[in-house]
Amino acid sequence: MEQVYGYLTGARFRHRVEAIVEKFSDMQEDLAKERKATTRLWAKREAQIQGVIGSTVGMYGDLQGIAGKVMQEIEGLDVLVIEASSPETE
C-alpha cells in the first residue's frame, strides 16, 4: 500500500498522466484539423456537383425548347430539374 501511495503521489505518476493528456490533446487537435479540411472538401465537391446539375438541367431545357414534345423524357433528369429549382439548393 505504501508503494502504491508513493507511486500515486510521486512525480513519475504525474509525468505519465501528463503525457497521456498531452497525447489526447494532440489527437483532438489533429481530428479538428481533419474535420475542417474534410468539410471544406465536401463543400467544394457539393458546389461542383450542383454546378454540373444546373448546367445539365439548363441544357436539357434548351433542347426541349428547340425539339419540343418530340424529345423523349430522360429518366432521373426530371428529379434533377425539381431539385435544381427548389429553394433549398439555391
Buried (B, 14 or more C-beta within 10 A) or exposed (E): EEEEEEEEEEEEEEEEEEEEEEEEEEEEEEEEEEEEEEEEEEEEEEEEEBEEBBEBBEEBEEEBEEEEEEEEEEEEEEEBBEBBEEEEEE
